[in-house]
Amino acid sequence: MRVPHSLPISVVIIARNEAHNLPRCLGSVRGWTAEAIVVHNSSTDRTDEIARELGALVFETEWRGYRDTKNWALAQARQPWALCLDADEEVSGALKEDIAAFFAHGCDKRFHGARFPRKVWFIDRWITHGDWYPDLSLRLIARAHARWGGDQFVHEKMEVDGAVATLRGDLHHYSFPTLSSHVAKINPFADLFVQQQQAKGARFTAGAAVFRPCWRFFRAYVLRLGLLDGFPGLYIAWATAFGTFVRYSRLYEHEHRTTPPKP
């Protein structure tokens, strides 16, 4: 269907050193959304300049954690609806048409949000099975009825106080341009996991450290058919299991690390 010139949507993006990703992300929403907002913190590249060149409103703020920084960014929006994106994401043509249809058919009067699948490009293909797909993401929301909730440190999630529609078009995600970039994320996420567990008062258990990685591999590769994604599917399942093992090992380290005895 023909997409209207401008839908009542504020595109909201938080970014730090995302100059290389912003042209693709902002380009995918340019011309059919009312405004784009980019909130960055301590960027050392041309994130702010490029965002302005592409027509976005740019704000800078201190880092508050994912949840609270995203809520601060959401508060800068001026349209009744917001489309919350990461800088390494792109609205596909199919998703753009689905969003246009959502408004054309009056769904914005019946729903307070919409979720849609997120599809990752990894190594040499789109990943369409396993833990990474469909990864339904609630990103289109009526601002008066939604906000980011969940944990302060990691796994923030959108919370909506009304009905949520499901769209079929994919949100494209270019999260890991190389295997090295994927491996590099294991420790930062482990750091956040330890903080999260500390805040909850949770303790290390050997059972969880052994069982959870095994379960994550079996679920991703067998139950969710990651095996159909070829070698990338095998890598993702193993890497997910290993990342889980690292997180629980880091929790053990935090609870048991002591100063080595003097010789």
N, C-alpha and C positions, 0 to 999 in steps of 0.2 A: 504494500500500500504506500501511497505518497505520504512522506513524513512532513508534518507542518513545519513552517519556518522556525517557530520557537515554542517549545513546550514549557509549562510553568515549573521548571526544574532547575535547581542549583546543583551543579556538579561540585562535589567537595572532595578534595585530595589533600592528604598530609604527605609531606615529602622532605627528605634530607639528601642532598647530593644526587638528585634524580634528573639532572639536565639531559642525560642520554635517553631517558624514557618518556619524558613529558611530551615531546612532539607527537609521538604515536598515541598516547593516552588522550591528550587534549584534542588532537586531530579527529579522534573517533566520536567526539561529542560536539564538535564545533558546528554551528549553523542550525542546530535543531534543539538546543537547550538554551534557557534564558541567560544563564551566567555560569561561569566556572570560577571556583575559589581554590587557591593553592595556599596551604599553610605550611611553612617550613621552619626548621629550627637549626641554627648554626651551620647552614650549608656553606661549603667552601668552593663550590663550583658555580656555574651560571644558572642555578635553579630558578632564582627569583627573576633574573633578566629574561630567560627564555619563556617563563610562564607569562610575564607581562607582554612580551612580543606576540604571544599566541592569544592575547586578549583576556587572560585570567586576572582576577583580583588577587593580590598577593598580600599575605599577612605573615609576620614572623612572631614566634612565641617560644617560651622555654619548653623543654620536654617535660610532660606530665605523666608519662606512661601512655601506652596505646589507647586505652579506654578514655582517659580524661583529655588527652590531646585531641582525639577524634570528636569528642563532645564539644570542646572549645571551638574547633573548626566548624562544626555543624551550627553553632550559635552565630557564626558570621554570615550564614546564608540569608537571603532575602526572599526567596521563592517559597511557596507553600509545600513543594515537594523537593526532596534532595536525592541525588544519586551519588552514593559514597563509593569512591574508587581508590585503588592504590595506583601509584604512578606507573607500575609495571603491568597494568591491565589495559585492556582495549575493548570497547563495545563493538561487537561484531555487527555486520549488516543485518543479520537475522534478529539479533536482540534489539537493535534500534527500531526495526519494524514492529516487533512485539510491544515495545514500550509505547510507540505511537498508537498502536491499536488499543492498548490499555486505556489511554486517555480518550481516544475517539469513541470507544464503546461505553464510556461513562464509568469505567471500573474505578476511577479515582474517587467516585462518590460512594462506592460500596466497599472498598478496601482501604486499609491504612498502610499497606506495604505490598511489595512484590519480591519474590525470590526467583533466582534463575541459576542454571548450572554454570560452573566455572571450569574451563578446559585449559589445561597446561600444555605448552609446547616444551618438549624435553628431548634434547639431543637431536633427534631426526624425525620426530612425529608428534602429533597430538595424542595425549594420553586419554583414553576413553574407558578405562576400567580401573580396578583396584581402589586404593584409598583416596586417589586424587580426582576421581570423577564418579558421579556428577558434582559432588561438592556443592550442593545447593546453597547459594549465598543470598541472604536477605539484605539488599543494598538500596532498593528504591523505596523510599519511605515518606509518609506525610509527616512533616517536621513537628507538627503539634501533637503527634501521637507516638513518637518514637525517640529513643536515645540509645547510645551505646552502653551496655551493661556488662556483666560478667566480671572476670578477675581483673584486678588493676594492672597486673604485670604481663599476662599472656592470655590468649584465648578470649579476648573481648568478643562480645556478640551483640548484635542489634536486638533490641527489645521493642516490640510494638504492642500497643494496647487495643488491638482490633484484628479484623480478618486480614489474612495475607494471601495474595494470589500467587500462582506459580506460572512463570513464563517458560517457553521452550528454548529460546535463543541463547546461545552461549556467550558468557563473558570470557574473553581470551586473556590468558595469564602467561606472561613471559618472565617467570620468577627466577629461573636458574639457567642463565645462558651457557654455563659450562658445568661439568661435574665438580670442578674445584669450588665453584660458587655454592653448590649444594652442600658439599662437605664442610665448607667454612661456616655454614649456618648451624651446625650441630652444637658447638659449644655455646654460642650466644643463647640458643633456645634452652640449653641445659642450665645456664645461669638463671634464666627467667623461671624455669621449673623449680629450681632450688628455692628461689625467693617465694614462689607461690606456695610450696610445701611448708616452708617456715611460717608464712603468714597464717596457714591453716592449722599449724601445730602438728602436721603429719610427720611420721617417723619412717626411716628406712626399714624395709623387711626383705629378707632374702627371697621369699616366695614371689613377691612382686617383681623383683629384679630379674628373676628367671622366667616366670610365667608370662609376664606382659610382653617382652620382646618376641617370644615364641608365638603367642597369640596374634600379635600384630602382623607377623610374617604370614601366618596361615590365613588370616582373614583377608589380607590384601592380595595375596598371590593365588589362593585357591577359592575361597568363598566369593570374593569380589572379582574374580577372573582376571587378575593382573597378568596372568600367564598369556593372555591374548594380546598384550602390548609388547610381545617380543622381549629382547634383552632389556630395553628400558624398564619394562614391567618387573622383570626379575631384580634389576638394580634397585628400583624404588622400594620393593618389598623388603629386600635385605637391608637397605639403608635406613628404612623406617624402623626395622627391628633393632639395628645397631644404635640408632639415635635414642631409642627408648632405653636400651641397656646403659648407654652413657649417662642419661639423665638420672637413673637410679644409682649408678655408680658414683656420680657426683654428689648425690645426697648422702651416700655412705661416707664419702670422703669428708664432707662438711661436718658430719656428726662424730667422726672417729680420728680425724687427722690430729697428730700430736707432733711436738718438736722432737726430732731424732736425738737419741742419747749421744752425749759427747764421747769421742774415742778415748 
